[in-house]
């Protein structure tokens, strides 16, 4: 059901109302023409029934700056809210748009005489706009909202038995119960927290009247979520039965519940989490499908000074990854932070603080998409943040950017287990440019587990080469050269000191 929020802004344009209507799937692009006097015109492009629909400019503009903000609905991004400022005389002065993944730059200018407004409905997305205009101004702005429809992965397996559907009312799963037997998975049962915060014991799908092997996968719903299910099924067409299931969260992976016989399947989608299940069941679990919604980055608390009239807030929102971080610092403080983000094949640059010539610059380059920043270690004092150290999914650690620590300095860590940092937010002093606080936006990254296991594989390779040298004396020269090359790679990869020590310890054991 569509919900309409009335337009916020000046009443001067009440005779020049416009309405883009609400019959769209998503907002895809926003154009804003603005000047020192305010927002002069605005245009929204949409997608409708899978096809692009370009909207007209609302208002008129002359000699303005233009800002565009694209929303990638193909990667499950949608517009969640609009924040703005207006006066009765001049209409809309400034706007800022927020999606489920990131936040636009502030567009326009506002002052103390402006009235702030927010267009947002919790749990819903914007699919259309309406408002008014007058002279060279956008007078007011309102929006249409609807529920974000989950993505459905159809049930894999047979269609024997009763069709069941647990829906999408789950805020998070807490336990998954599975019982396996000789003829496949006998039943599945889910425990979860609903959207009102109540613990709910879901129904059993399948049969409980036979002996089998019970399995329980338990996790913390406030920090863990399901990202995939792998399984196996076999049997005659339409009569197939699920043979085995394995669940993976953003933090850990369950055991294989049942057997790995038959055809393999996987329920997952990049950038999404599982919020519900459906399927068929009778004496056994015949099939299993899933509902998925986009992952929302988790914003960590800002560490440092976040209040006072002499500090300003900034928020980059979330991107696909980070390619480079540049830190500009003096002997006492970090002066400027510059980040190069990855956004659908494009590099988006964000800079915060004061970038002038009285500082030292250090850069830390990340091998995206094969590497992610996973944590930031820093210290905060009563006046600034300094120093900073960045760590990655490959075990690499940056230099320490800045050395000075004040007497009241306290160390902090920005990190979320199983997640990559895909954006930053913080506070800085607009006069001095000093960074006063820093926080991160964390998102589950499926490649992290693969990269950590890659370190184990290096260790395994070294053991294997040493074993071959001992048992193949005739090839010892060739194998020794291969081992030397492997150790050279370990040295060049710049793993963390603890990881590198563990790998090189292998050699000292012989």
N, C-alpha and C positions, 0 to 999 in steps of 0.2 A: 504494500500500500504506500502511495506517495504522500509525503508530508511537506507542506508549504510553510516556510518561514517568511513572515512579512518583511518588506524592504526596510532597511535601516539607512538613515541619512536625512538629508534636507527635504522639507516639504515643498520647496520652491518648484520642483519639477513634477508636481502632481498632475499637471495637465499634459505632460509628455511622457506617459508611461510606455514601457516596452516589456515584452514577455517572450522568452525563448521556448516556453512550455516545458513539460516534464517527460515527453515521450522519447527519451534517449537512454542508451545503455551506460554511457560514461562521458565525462568531459576529457578531451584529449589535448587541447592547446588553448592557452590564454594569451591574448595580446593586450597590453596596457600602454596607452599613450599618456604621458604625464609631463607637467612642467612645475616650476616653483609655485604656481598658483593652485595645483591640485591635479586630480585625475580628470583628463579631458575627454577621453573616449576609451571604450573597452569592447573586446570581441571574444566570444567563446566558440570553439570548434568542438564538435561532438562525434560520437560513433552511435549509429542507430541501426539495429538489426545487422550488425557486423560491417556496415558500410559507413565511410566518413561523411560527415555533414558539416559544412562550413557555415558559421553564423555571420551576421552582419555586424559592423561596428555600431555601437550604441554611444551617442554623443558625437561631438565634432572636435577636431583638434587642429592646431596651427602651431608650427614651430616647436614641436615637442620631442621629448625623448621617448623611445619605444623599448618596452621590456616584454620578452616572451617567456612563457613557462610551459614546457611540454610534459604531458603525463602519459607514461607508457602503459596503456591498458593491456597490451599483449603480454606484459610481464606482471600482470595482476596488480598494477598500481591504480589507485583511485583517489579522487579528491575528497577529503574528509571535512575540511573547514576553511573559512575565510575570516581573517581578522583585519579590521580597518579602523580608520579615524575619519570624522566628518565635522563640519560646522554648518549651521543653518544657512549662513550666507553663501558659502562657497561649495557646499556639497562634499563629496568624498575627497579626502586629502591624501590618504595613503592606504595601501592594501598589502596583505601578505597571505599566501596560499599554502595550505598544508595537506599533503597526501599521507597515505599510510606508510610511506617510505621516507619522505623527506619534506623539507620546508623551503619555499622560495625565498629569495632575497626580499627585504622590505622594498616596496615600490612606491615612490612618491615621498612626501615630506609631511610631518605633522608637528604641532606645537602644543603648548600647555592649554590653549583655548579649545582644543579639539575634544570631541566625545568619542570614546572607544566603543566598538561593537564587535561581536563574534557571531558568525553564522555556523552553527554546528549542532548535530543531533547524535548523541552517543550510539555507537554501533551502526550508524547509517552513512551512506555516501551521497555526494552531490551529483545530480544528473541533469540539472538545468538551472537557469537564472532568470530573474525578472528585476525590474527597477524603473528608474526614471532619469531623465536628463534635461538640462536647460543650458542655454548659451553654449559656452565651451566647457561644459562640466558634466560629469556623471553625478547626478543628484543623490541617488539612493541605490541600494543593492539588496536583493533578497534571493533566496535559493529554494530549490526543490530537492528533497531527500528521499531515499529508498533504502531498504535493506540490501546489503551486499550478498548476492546469491553465491553459495558455496559451489566449488567445482566438484562434479561427480565423476568418480571412476567406477565404471560399471562392474558388477560382480563377476569374478573369475571363477570358473568351475561349472558344476551342474545346476539343474533347476528342480531337483527332487525335493519334495517336502513343502514346508510353509515359507512364504516370503516374509522376511522380517526387516525392520528398519528402526534403528535407534535414534535417528534424526540428528540434529546439530545443536541441541540445547546444552552441549557440554562446554564448560569453560576450561576444563582440563581433566585428563584421565588420572586416576590414582593407582588402580590395579587392573591387570588383565589376567583372567583365569582361563586356562586351556586344559582340557584333558584329552590325551591321545591314546589310541588303541591299535590293535593289529590291522584294522580296516580303515584307519585314518583318524582325523580329529573328530572326537565324539561331541564336544561342545565348546563354545566360547561364551564368556560372561565378562562384562565390563563394569568396573566401579569408577565413578567420576564425580566431580564437583560441577553442579549446574551453574548457570549464569547468575543465579541469586546467591551463590555461595554455599548451597546445601549439598552435603554428601549424599550421593544417590547410588543405590545398589541395583544395577541393571538386570534384566531377565536373562535366563539361560537360553541359548540358541543351540539346539541339538538334544541329545539324550543323556540322562544321568543314570540309567538303569543297567549299566554294565561296568565291569572292572576296567580300569585303565590307569595311565600314569598322569598324575596331576602336575601342572606347571603354573607358577605364579610369577608375573613380572610386575614389580612395584616401583613407582617413581614419584617424585615430588612435583605436584602439578604447578606450584608457584614458580618453579624454575626449569622444569623439564616439559617437553612436548614431543609428540610422535612425529617423526619426519618420514618414516617409511615402514612398510611391511613386506617381507619376502616370504615366499611359500612355494609349495609343490602340490599338484593335484593330478589325479589319474582316474581312469575308468572309461566306460563307453560314453559316447556322445549323449549329452543331456543328463547322464547319470554319474557324472564325475564327483569325486569326493576329495576334499582338502586333506592332504597327507601330512603336511608339516607347515609350521609358521615360525617366523623370527621377526621380532619387533626392534626398531631402532629409534631412540630419542636423540635429541641434540647433544646428549651427554654419554649415553651408554647403549649397548646392544644386548638383547636377551639371548638366552640359549636357543638352539633350534628345538622347538616343541614338536615332537613327532619325528617323521622320517623325511629324507630328501629324495624320495622316489617319485617318478613321474615328471610332468612338465613343470618348469620353474616359472614363477610370475613375480611381479613386483608392483606394489601400490605406492606411488610417490609422484611428486611433481616439484621441479626446481623452484625454490623460493616460497614453498607452501608447507603447511602443517596439517596433519590429519585431525579432524574434529568430530568424526562420527563414522559409523560402519553400517552396512546393510548386506543382505545376502539371502541364501536359502538354507534351510536345515530340516532334517527329519531325525533318523537314527544317528546320522553323522552331520557334520558341517559340510554342506554340498558346495557352497560358494561363498566368496567374500569380496565386497567392494567397499569403497571409502568416500567420504566427503572431505574436501580440503578447502582451507582458506589461506590467504596470503599471510606470510610471517610479518609481524610488526616488530621493528627493531626495539630492543629494550634500552631505554635511556638510563645510564648510570648517574648517580648523584654527582653534582659538580663539586670538586675538591678545591677549597680555597675561599677567597673573599667574594661573596655574591650579593652583598647589600651595601647601601650607601649611595649618595648622590654623585660620587665621582667614579663609578664603574658602570659599564654598559654590557648588556647581555648580547651574545651572538649564538646562532645555532645553524650549522650546515645541513642538518637533516642526514638521512642515510643514502648511501650510494651502493654500487655493486662491490666496490673495493677501493683500496688506496694504492696508488702507484708511487708517490713520493711525499716525504715530509721534509720541509725546510724550516730550520729553527734559527732565528736571528736573536742574539743575546749579547749583553754587555758583561762586565765583570760581576755585576750584582744581580741582574734580572733578565728574564726572557722578554725581548722587546716585541717580537712578531712571530707568528706561527703561520706558515703557508703550506697548504695541503693540495696535492693533485689527486683528484678522485677519478675513478672509472665510472662512466655513465653511458651504457649502451654503445660502447665502442668509441666514445668521445672522452677527452680529458677535460674535466671541469676543475678550475682553479679557485680556491678560496683563500683569502688572506685576512688576518686579524691582528691588530696592534699597529705599531708605528714602524714602518720600514724606511729608515734613513741610513746615513753613512757612519754612524757612531757605534757599530756593533760588529760582531763576528758572525759569520754564516756557516752552518753545517747542514749537510743533506743526508737523508737516509732513503735509499731507493729500494722499493719492494718489487719482487719478481711476480707481479700479478699477471695472469690468474693462477699461477702455480704457488703463490705465497700470499699470506695475509698477515696483517698486524693483529696480534692476539692480546697484547697487554702493553700498558704504559706504566712505568714506575717513576714517581717524581716526589718532590717535597714541596710543602706549602707552608708559608709563614703568614704573619699578620699583614703583609703588604704585597706579596707576589708568589708566583709559582716558579721554582728553580731548584735543581736541574731536572732534566727529563731523559729517560731511557726507553727506547722502543724495542719490543721483542716480537718475533714472528713465528708462524706455524712451522717453519723449517728449523727452529732452534737458534736462529741468528739473533744477535743482540747488537743494537746500535752503540755508538760512542755515547758517553755521558755529555749531553748538551748543556754546558754550564757547570761550574764547580762550586760556586759560593753557596753556603747555607747559613741562614741567620740562626741566632740562639734559640728562637722559638719555632724552628722548622720541624715539621712532622711529615714522615714519609707516608705516601699513599700509593695504591695500586688500582688502575682501571683495568678490570678483567672480568669476564664471565665464562665459566667453564664450558668448553665445546663451542664457543662462539668466536667470531672475528669482529674486530672493530671496523665498522663501515662508515663512520662519521664522527665528528667531534662537535661539542658545544662548550661554551665557557663564558668568561667575563674578562674585560680588559679596561684599563684606565684610558679614556680617550685623549687625555692631555699628555701623559707621559708615554702612552702606548704599551705600558707593562701589562703582561698577562697576570691576572689576579686569581683566576680559577679555571679548571679544566675538567671536562667530563667526556664520556664516549657514548656512542650508540652501537650496541652489540646485536649481531644477527648470526644465527646458526649457519655454519659453512660446512657442507658435506665433504669437502676435500681435506678438512683438517685431519680427520682420522687416517686418511690415506697418507698424508705427509708425515705424521708421527710414526706410522708403521714403516715408512721409508727409511727412517733412521735405524730401526731394528734390522731392516734388510741389509744395510751397509755393514752392520756388525756381523750378520750371518755370512755375508760374502767374504769377510775377512777370515772368519773361522774356517770356511770352506777352502780358501786358498791355502791356509796353513796346513790343513788336513791333507790336501792333495800333495803339497811339497813333501810331507813326511812319508807318504805312501807311494810316491812316484819319483824316486831319486833321479831317474833318467830325464825327467822333465823339470827338475828343480829350478834350472836357470830361467826357463820360460815362465814358470809359475811365479818365481820370485819377482820378475819384472812386472807381471800382472798385479801382484800384491802391492808393489811399490806405487804403481799408478793409482790403485784404490786408495792407498794412504794419502797420496798427493791430493786426491779429490776431497778427502775428509778435511785436510788442512785448508783447502781453498774455499770450501763451503761455508766457513765461518759459523759453525755450530756454536751453541752456547758452551762455555768452558766446561760445565759438568758433563754435557753430552759428548763433547770431544774427548774428554778425559776417559770416559767409559769406553769409547771406541778404540782409542790408542792403548788402553790397558790390555786389550786383547793380545797385542804383540808382546808386551812385557811378560805375559804368562807363559810364553814358550821358552 
